[in-house]
Amino acid sequence: MAAIGKLTNNSEESDVSGLLSGDSIFSIPYFQRPYKWKKARLDQFESDLLDLVDDETLTHFLGAVIIHGRRSSPSDPTLYEVIDGQQRITTIYLYLSAGLKTLSDHGMIGEAVSLFQKYLAIGRSVKAESNFKLHSCKEDRNQLNKVMEDLQKNSAFAVELGSFKPEKLSPTGWDSGPLWKNYQAAKVFFKDQVNKYGTDRVSLIINALLERVSVVQIDVVDPTNGPKIFDSLNSRQEPMTVGDLVRNEIFSRVADLGPDKIDYVDTHTWQPFYERFKISDTTTLFEGYFFPYGLIQNSNLSKSQVYGYLRKEWEKHSDPAEIIVKLATYQDAFLDLMTGSNRQGLTKDVAAAVKRYNDFGFPASALPFLMQLTKAVADERIDQATGLEILNKIEAFLIRRALCGIEPTGLHAVFKRLWEDTKENRTANAVAAKIKERTTVTWPDDEFVARSIRSRALYGSTVAAFVIRQYDESLGGDVPVNPSQIEHVLPRNPDEAWDGVFDKDQRQKLTNVWANLIPLSSAMNGDLANSGYGVKRPIYESDAMFKSAREFAKTYSDWTPERLQDRSTLLVDWALLRWPD
């Protein structure tokens, strides 16, 4: 049978007394998100506590706490980094603090001090920054210090503590916030219980919290496994990401050096690295960097293995700056590919080729190879001409597949090792040959591409806008920067002017093929809508900002199934030259 206060036979299920009474410190990573439990969660927590007081047969399981023990000398307390469970542990700590404050304010000094010494602080100086049993993140430390100061405002309590002196955390963050407000709310809760039931009620609530509320402690060897374990046990609102783990691992190397050193590392190394990933106030590419970066280090990694591998590699580095410099090795290459920028200072033609990858939305599986390729070109380890030929060859491979409607299945296996597989002969032809060796990955031949251009619906595909604009640009002249839409010359919902021109079967098969599509400005596309070709043609010819639309009107006096096939032939010939096998 499970022991009183426990709901499972799991040896790692512990009541709150067991969680906090040991010689240990629970440390929220310095740059972790702050504590934020709202009133509804507190109300439920309080309701659960009162249920335990009113029915001594009940127990309450609060969930899982995922921790990672950091190494320390035998004489030091064990420091547990809290990977998941910050909200639970902090709430428990605040309600214990509020209960002790209530006891001391009602003259129960001895009981309050005894509980404080056992559950809230370690009774000696420690190598860690503070002897509090909870170390909050940067944003919450001033608030937790205020909680400890509030306890000691009772002079009798402070005297009873004697030489047992709480040592403050570094004074960082806001003076007020959810942590301080929830402590105040907890004091109101205890005050209300005293008013209704007397001071003995406080002791009953504290005992229920300590002895009949339990959690499962899971001390993970590899912190990257914490979120996966927690996901199987709880429903989390704020998932821990690989980026969070990377940041916490880096800053664990300076955790004991005080806030000034931590903030210096943050300001001068981490923030410049992190901020470069931001492409707007609300959008960052930060999280997407680590998997391709990890594959560059070891092509056999799965996504879930990346953090564990990097962490192992970083064991030889004690200086966070060294780790960040190494991490940033491929940052510019990644950002160029993801945003179309030219942070690497590539030549005009190579930079244009890289920008095209961003324009057509290349599969992320190609990132490890492309990041290494463009960096090698930027570093002059591969000459510009060879680099450009390889970029063009892979572009042709990807665009041909997209034109034929082939999903990117299997490309991860192609690209993750492609750099290693071509190290003896890194040329466009060698890269193509290595890809074609994989019989499970299709490189469409000319016949397949031609057939797809003639008959497959291009509209709605991921590359529709790209290939249409590429054709337009190939005709020369101005390249409009205004937003454009894809115009169906034969409309999807044609008016009566189209009656007798295309039959029902032809409309179904041909409306969305490439030959029936041209670029137009958004305004013009809306104005023409479902009109007949007689209405559309003069507007295309005189007003369209895109040369391909103007040339279309000059070339085709009418628009019929025969003219559409003629244009299909023209586009097939052009595409096979533009993206050759």
C-alpha positions in Angstrom: 0.0 0.0 0.0 1.2 3.5 -0.8 2.3 5.6 2.2 0.1 8.3 3.6 0.5 11.4 1.5 1.5 9.5 -1.6 -0.6 8.4 -4.6 1.9 6.1 -6.2 4.5 3.5 -5.3 7.0 5.4 -7.3 10.2 5.7 -5.1 10.7 9.2 -6.5 7.3 10.5 -5.4 8.0 12.8 -2.4 5.8 14.8 -0.2 6.7 18.5 0.0 8.5 17.9 3.3 10.8 15.5 1.7 11.3 17.8 -1.3 12.4 20.8 0.7 13.8 19.5 4.0 17.1 18.1 2.5 20.4 19.8 2.1 19.6 21.0 -1.4 18.9 24.2 -3.4 16.4 24.4 -6.3 17.7 26.9 -8.8 15.6 28.4 -11.6 18.0 29.1 -14.5 19.1 32.8 -14.4 17.5 33.8 -17.7 14.5 31.5 -17.5 11.0 33.0 -18.0 9.7 34.5 -14.7 7.1 33.0 -12.4 3.6 33.8 -13.5 0.8 31.8 -11.8 -2.4 33.7 -12.0 -5.3 34.0 -9.6 -7.3 31.1 -11.0 -4.4 28.7 -10.4 -3.9 30.1 -6.9 -7.6 29.7 -6.1 -7.4 26.1 -7.1 -4.3 25.5 -5.1 -5.9 27.0 -2.0 -9.0 25.0 -2.5 -6.9 21.8 -2.7 -5.2 22.7 0.5 -8.4 23.3 2.3 -9.8 20.0 1.1 -6.8 18.3 2.6 -7.4 20.0 6.0 -11.1 19.2 6.0 -10.6 15.6 5.0 -7.6 13.9 6.5 -8.0 10.8 4.2 -7.2 12.9 1.1 -3.9 13.4 -0.6 -3.0 15.7 -3.5 -0.5 15.0 -6.3 0.9 18.2 -7.6 2.6 16.7 -10.7 6.2 16.2 -11.8 9.2 18.3 -11.2 12.0 17.8 -13.7 15.5 18.7 -12.3 19.1 18.2 -13.2 21.7 17.9 -10.4 24.8 20.0 -10.9 28.1 18.7 -9.6 29.3 20.1 -6.3 31.7 19.1 -3.6 30.5 16.8 -0.8 30.4 19.6 1.7 28.1 21.8 -0.4 24.4 21.4 -0.8 23.2 19.7 -4.0 22.1 22.3 -6.5 19.3 21.2 -8.7 18.6 23.2 -11.9 14.8 23.2 -12.4 14.1 22.3 -16.0 10.3 22.0 -15.4 8.3 22.7 -12.3 9.2 26.3 -11.5 5.6 27.3 -11.0 4.9 24.5 -8.5 8.0 24.8 -6.5 7.8 28.6 -6.3 4.1 28.5 -5.3 4.9 26.0 -2.5 7.7 28.2 -1.3 5.5 31.3 -1.3 2.7 29.6 0.7 5.1 28.2 3.2 6.6 31.7 3.6 3.2 33.3 4.0 2.2 30.6 6.5 5.3 31.2 8.6 4.8 35.0 8.4 1.2 34.5 9.8 2.5 32.2 12.6 5.1 34.7 13.7 2.7 37.7 13.5 0.4 35.7 15.9 3.2 35.0 18.4 4.0 31.5 17.3 7.7 32.4 16.9 9.3 29.1 17.8 7.2 27.1 15.3 7.8 29.7 12.5 11.5 29.7 13.0 11.8 25.9 13.2 9.9 25.6 9.9 12.0 28.3 8.3 15.2 26.7 9.2 14.1 23.3 7.9 12.3 24.2 4.7 13.2 27.7 3.4 16.9 28.1 3.9 20.1 26.2 4.6 21.6 27.0 8.0 25.0 27.9 6.9 27.0 29.9 4.3 27.3 28.1 1.1 29.3 28.5 -2.1 26.2 29.2 -4.0 25.1 32.8 -4.2 22.4 32.5 -1.4 21.4 29.9 1.2 17.8 30.2 0.2 16.5 26.8 -0.8 14.9 28.5 -3.9 16.9 30.6 -6.3 14.6 32.5 -8.6 15.4 33.6 -12.1 16.9 37.0 -12.8 13.5 38.8 -13.2 12.2 37.4 -9.8 15.1 37.8 -7.4 14.2 41.2 -6.0 10.8 39.9 -5.2 12.0 36.8 -3.5 14.4 38.9 -1.4 11.5 41.0 -0.4 9.6 37.9 0.8 12.5 36.9 3.0 12.8 40.5 4.3 9.1 40.5 5.1 9.5 37.4 7.2 12.3 39.1 9.2 10.4 42.3 9.9 9.0 40.7 13.0 11.8 41.5 15.4 11.0 38.5 17.6 11.4 36.2 14.6 14.7 37.8 13.6 16.0 37.5 17.2 15.0 33.8 17.4 16.9 33.1 14.2 20.1 34.1 15.9 23.1 33.3 13.9 21.0 31.6 11.2 21.1 34.4 8.7 19.4 34.2 5.3 21.8 35.4 2.5 20.1 37.5 -0.2 20.1 36.7 -3.8 21.6 39.3 -6.2 19.1 42.2 -6.4 17.9 41.8 -10.0 14.5 42.2 -11.7 11.4 44.1 -10.6 10.5 44.9 -7.1 6.9 43.8 -7.8 5.4 41.2 -10.0 3.5 37.9 -9.9 5.9 36.4 -7.3 5.5 39.2 -4.8 1.8 39.7 -5.5 1.1 35.9 -5.0 3.0 36.0 -1.7 0.7 38.8 -0.6 -2.3 36.8 -1.8 -1.1 33.9 0.2 -0.9 36.1 3.3 -4.5 37.2 2.7 -5.5 33.6 2.4 -3.9 32.7 5.8 -5.3 35.8 7.4 -8.8 34.9 6.2 -8.4 31.4 7.6 -7.3 32.8 11.0 -10.3 35.1 11.1 -12.6 32.2 10.4 -11.0 29.4 12.4 -8.2 30.7 14.6 -4.4 30.4 14.5 -4.4 26.6 14.8 -5.8 26.5 11.3 -2.5 27.9 10.0 -0.5 25.0 11.4 -3.1 22.5 10.0 -2.7 24.0 6.5 1.1 24.0 6.7 1.2 20.4 7.8 -1.2 19.4 5.0 1.0 21.2 2.5 4.1 19.5 3.8 2.9 16.0 4.4 0.0 15.3 2.1 0.9 17.2 -1.1 3.4 15.2 -3.2 5.4 15.6 -6.4 7.4 13.2 -8.5 11.1 14.3 -8.7 12.8 13.2 -11.8 16.5 14.0 -11.9 17.6 13.7 -15.5 21.1 12.9 -16.6 20.7 14.9 -19.8 18.6 18.1 -19.4 17.3 17.8 -23.0 15.2 14.8 -21.9 13.4 16.9 -19.3 10.7 18.5 -21.5 10.0 15.2 -23.2 9.4 13.4 -19.9 7.3 16.3 -18.6 5.2 16.3 -21.8 4.2 12.7 -21.1 3.1 13.6 -17.5 1.6 17.1 -17.7 0.1 19.6 -20.0 2.5 22.5 -20.2 1.7 26.0 -21.5 5.3 27.1 -21.8 7.4 24.4 -23.5 11.2 24.3 -22.8 13.0 24.6 -26.1 16.4 23.6 -27.3 17.3 27.3 -27.3 16.3 27.6 -23.7 18.5 24.6 -22.8 21.5 25.9 -24.8 21.2 29.3 -23.0 20.9 27.7 -19.6 23.9 25.4 -20.2 26.0 28.3 -21.3 25.2 30.4 -18.3 25.6 27.5 -15.9 29.3 28.0 -16.4 29.1 31.4 -14.7 26.3 30.7 -12.3 28.5 31.1 -9.2 30.3 34.3 -10.3 27.6 36.8 -9.3 25.1 38.9 -11.3 27.7 41.4 -12.6 29.7 38.7 -14.4 26.5 36.9 -15.6 25.1 40.2 -17.0 28.4 41.0 -18.6 28.5 37.6 -20.4 24.8 38.2 -21.4 25.4 41.7 -22.7 28.7 41.2 -24.5 28.4 37.6 -25.9 24.9 36.0 -25.7 22.7 39.0 -26.6 24.7 39.9 -29.8 24.4 36.3 -30.9 20.7 36.0 -30.0 19.6 39.4 -31.4 21.0 38.6 -34.9 18.3 36.0 -35.3 15.5 38.5 -34.9 13.9 39.5 -38.2 11.2 41.6 -36.6 10.0 42.6 -33.1 7.9 39.4 -33.0 9.8 36.9 -35.2 13.1 35.2 -34.6 14.9 32.4 -36.4 16.8 31.4 -33.2 15.2 28.0 -32.6 15.6 26.9 -36.2 19.3 27.2 -36.1 20.3 24.4 -33.8 19.3 21.3 -35.8 21.1 22.2 -39.0 24.1 23.4 -36.9 24.1 20.1 -35.0 24.0 18.1 -38.2 27.0 20.0 -39.4 28.9 18.8 -36.3 27.6 15.2 -36.6 25.4 14.2 -39.5 24.0 11.2 -37.7 22.1 13.2 -35.1 18.4 13.2 -34.7 16.7 16.4 -33.7 16.2 15.1 -30.1 19.9 14.3 -29.8 21.3 17.7 -30.9 21.4 19.4 -27.4 22.9 16.3 -25.7 25.6 16.1 -28.3 26.5 19.8 -28.1 26.5 19.8 -24.4 29.0 16.9 -24.4 31.1 18.8 -26.9 31.1 21.9 -24.6 32.5 20.1 -21.6 36.0 21.1 -22.7 35.0 24.8 -22.6 34.6 26.7 -19.4 34.3 30.1 -21.0 30.8 30.8 -22.3 32.3 33.2 -24.9 34.2 30.3 -26.5 31.0 28.3 -26.8 29.1 31.2 -28.4 31.9 32.0 -30.9 31.8 28.3 -32.0 28.0 28.4 -32.1 28.0 31.4 -34.3 30.3 29.8 -36.9 27.5 29.2 -39.4 25.1 31.9 -38.2 25.6 34.3 -41.2 25.2 31.4 -43.7 22.0 30.4 -42.0 20.6 33.9 -41.9 21.5 34.5 -45.6 19.6 31.4 -46.7 16.6 32.1 -44.4 16.2 35.8 -45.2 17.9 36.3 -48.6 20.5 38.7 -47.0 24.2 38.8 -47.8 25.9 38.9 -44.4 28.7 36.8 -45.7 29.8 39.3 -48.4 29.2 36.9 -51.3 29.7 38.1 -54.9 26.6 39.5 -56.7 25.9 36.3 -58.6 26.3 34.0 -55.7 24.3 36.3 -53.4 21.5 36.3 -56.0 21.5 32.5 -56.1 21.3 32.3 -52.3 18.4 34.8 -52.3 16.5 32.6 -54.8 16.6 29.8 -52.3 14.8 32.1 -49.8 12.4 33.2 -52.5 11.2 29.7 -53.5 11.1 28.4 -49.9 13.6 25.6 -50.1 13.2 22.6 -47.8 14.9 23.0 -44.4 16.5 19.6 -44.9 19.0 21.2 -47.3 20.3 23.7 -44.7 23.3 21.7 -43.4 24.8 21.4 -46.9 23.9 24.9 -48.1 25.3 26.5 -44.9 28.6 24.7 -45.3 28.7 25.5 -49.0 28.1 29.2 -48.8 30.5 29.6 -45.9 33.2 27.8 -47.8 32.6 30.2 -50.7 32.7 33.2 -48.4 35.9 31.9 -46.8 37.4 31.3 -50.3 37.8 27.6 -49.6 35.6 27.0 -52.7 35.9 29.4 -55.6 32.9 31.5 -56.5 32.3 29.9 -59.9 32.2 26.4 -58.5 30.0 27.5 -55.6 27.6 29.1 -58.0 27.4 26.0 -60.2 26.6 23.8 -57.2 23.9 26.2 -56.0 22.4 26.3 -59.4 22.5 22.5 -59.7 20.7 21.9 -56.4 18.2 24.7 -57.3 17.4 22.8 -60.5 17.0 19.6 -58.6 14.6 21.1 -56.0 12.6 23.2 -58.6 12.2 20.2 -60.9 10.8 18.1 -58.0 8.4 20.9 -57.0 7.2 21.4 -60.6 6.5 17.6 -60.7 4.7 17.7 -57.4 7.2 15.5 -55.6 7.1 15.9 -51.8 10.4 16.5 -50.0 10.3 13.1 -48.4 13.7 11.6 -48.1 15.7 14.8 -48.7 16.9 14.9 -45.1 18.9 11.7 -45.7 20.3 13.2 -48.9 21.5 16.5 -47.6 22.6 15.8 -44.0 25.7 13.8 -45.4 26.1 15.4 -48.8 29.0 17.6 -47.6 30.9 14.7 -46.3 30.0 12.5 -49.3 31.5 15.0 -51.7 34.6 16.0 -49.8 36.9 14.3 -52.4 35.3 16.0 -55.4 33.0 18.9 -54.6 31.8 20.1 -58.0 28.3 20.5 -59.4 28.4 17.3 -61.4 29.8 15.3 -58.4 27.0 16.7 -56.1 24.4 15.7 -58.7 25.9 12.3 -59.1 25.9 11.7 -55.4 22.2 12.7 -55.1 21.2 10.5 -58.1 22.9 7.5 -56.4 20.0 7.4 -54.0 17.4 5.4 -55.9 14.7 6.3 -53.4 15.0 10.0 -54.2 13.7 11.1 -57.6 15.6 13.6 -59.8 13.0 14.3 -62.5 14.2 13.9 -66.1 13.2 16.3 -68.9 10.2 14.2 -70.0 8.8 14.1 -66.4 9.2 17.9 -66.1 7.7 18.6 -69.5 4.7 16.4 -68.8 4.1 18.1 -65.4 4.3 21.6 -66.8 1.7 20.7 -69.5 -0.8 19.0 -67.3 -0.2 19.4 -63.6 -1.9 22.2 -61.6 0.9 24.7 -60.7 -1.5 27.1 -59.0 -1.5 26.4 -55.2 2.0 24.8 -55.2 4.8 26.2 -53.1 6.8 27.3 -56.1 4.1 28.8 -58.3 4.8 32.4 -57.5 8.6 31.8 -57.8 8.7 30.2 -61.2 6.2 32.6 -62.7 8.3 35.6 -61.5 11.5 33.9 -62.7 10.0 33.6 -66.2 8.9 37.3 -66.0 12.4 38.4 -65.0 14.0 36.4 -67.8 12.3 38.6 -70.3 14.3 41.6 -69.1 13.1 45.1 -68.3 12.0 46.4 -64.9 11.5 44.0 -62.0 8.5 45.2 -60.1 8.8 45.3 -56.3 5.1 45.8 -55.7 3.1 42.8 -54.3 1.7 40.6 -57.0 -1.0 38.0 -57.4 -1.3 35.1 -59.8 -3.9 35.8 -62.6 -5.8 33.0 -64.2 -6.3 34.1 -67.8 -9.1 31.5 -68.1 -10.8 32.3 -64.7 -11.7 29.8 -62.1 -15.3 31.1 -62.3 -15.5 32.4 -65.9 -18.4 34.6 -67.0 -20.5 34.0 -70.1 -17.9 35.4 -72.4 -16.0 32.1 -72.0 -18.9 29.9 -73.0 -17.9 27.8 -76.0 -14.2 28.6 -75.7 -13.2 25.9 -73.1 -15.6 23.0 -72.4 -16.2 21.7 -68.9 -13.5 19.0 -69.0 -10.9 21.5 -70.4 -11.7 24.0 -67.7 -11.2 21.4 -65.0 -7.9 20.2 -66.4 -6.3 23.4 -67.7 -7.4 26.3 -65.4 -4.5 25.9 -62.9 -1.7 24.8 -65.2 1.3 27.1 -65.7 0.4 28.2 -69.2 -2.8 29.8 -67.9 -1.1 31.8 -65.2 0.5 35.2 -65.3 1.6 37.8 -62.7 -0.5 40.9 -62.1 -0.7 43.5 -59.4 -3.2 42.8 -56.7 -5.5 45.7 -57.8 -5.6 44.7 -61.4 -6.2 41.1 -60.6 -9.2 42.1 -58.6 -10.6 44.4 -61.2 -10.4 41.9 -64.1 -11.7 39.0 -62.0 -13.8 36.7 -64.2 -14.0 38.8 -67.4 -13.6 37.5 -70.9 -10.2 37.6 -72.7 -11.5 40.4 -74.9 -11.8 42.6 -71.8 -8.5 41.4 -70.3 -6.2 41.5 -73.2 -6.0 45.3 -73.8 -5.5 45.9 -70.1 -2.7 43.3 -69.9 -1.0 45.0 -72.8 -1.2 48.6 -71.8 -1.4 48.6 -68.0 0.3 45.5 -66.6 3.5 46.2 -64.6 4.9 42.8 -65.4 6.5 42.3 -68.8 5.3 38.7 -69.1 1.7 39.9 -68.9 2.3 42.5 -71.6 4.1 40.1 -73.8 1.3 37.6 -73.3 -1.3 40.0 -74.6 0.9 40.9 -77.6 1.5 37.2 -78.5 -2.0 35.8 -78.1 -4.9 37.5 -79.9 -7.3 35.0 -78.4 -7.1 32.5 -75.6 -8.1 29.0 -76.5 -7.1 25.4 -75.6 -4.8 25.5 -78.6 -3.1 28.8 -77.6 -2.7 27.4 -74.1 -0.9 24.3 -75.4 1.3 26.6 -77.5 2.3 28.5 -74.4 2.9 25.3 -72.5 5.5 24.3 -75.2 7.2 27.7 -74.8 7.3 27.3 -71.0 8.6 23.7 -71.2 11.5 24.8 -73.4 12.3 27.7 -71.2 12.1 25.8 -67.9 14.3 22.9 -69.2 17.0 25.5 -70.1 16.5 27.5 -66.9 16.8 24.4 -64.6 18.7 21.8 -66.6 19.2 18.2 -65.6 
